[in-house]
Amino acid sequence: MKFAKALVMITVAAVGLNVMTTGRDASAGAVSGPQSGTDRLGAQQRIYYDVMFRANEFSQIVVRGDGSSDLDLYVYDEQGNLICSDQDGTDICKVSFQAYFTTTFRIYVVNAGNRSNSYQIETN
């Protein structure tokens, strides 16, 4: 399964996503198993991915940038409620949460910096 993504209109440029599934049926986290992908965000851009996570299981999302700008990570439930975030001043982000029910969560990666950043995103 690939990450579903959409570019929130900040610039006109499309951002490519190269994603591979890294596991089969996992015992926790994303319903389709661990996922990973790489992407690039321009300065002041944001992008989102929709991923379904299992109820009552530990879920984790990690983003690792190339060091060129600050990246932030936000996770929202299907109602639009912010579930968790990592907004420190680095481009390494890690969040963990436990879903109350199996549903799709929207994961935003935001480039808060003034330079583009290539990053890897992973779920368990």
URWOVEN-V826993 format. One record per run of one state. SS is the DSSP state (@ for helix, = for strand, . for the rest). FROM is the first residue (numbers start at 1). TO is the last residue. Records with the same first field share a line. If there is no record, write none. Layout:
SS = FROM-TO ; FROM-TO
//
This chain:
. = 1-3 ; 8-17 ; 22-29 ; 31-34 ; 42-45 ; 54-54 ; 56-57 ; 66-70 ; 77-81 ; 87-91 ; 100-102 ; 112-116 ; 124-124
= = 4-7 ; 18-21 ; 30-30 ; 35-41 ; 46-53 ; 55-55 ; 58-65 ; 71-76 ; 82-86 ; 92-99 ; 103-111 ; 117-123
//
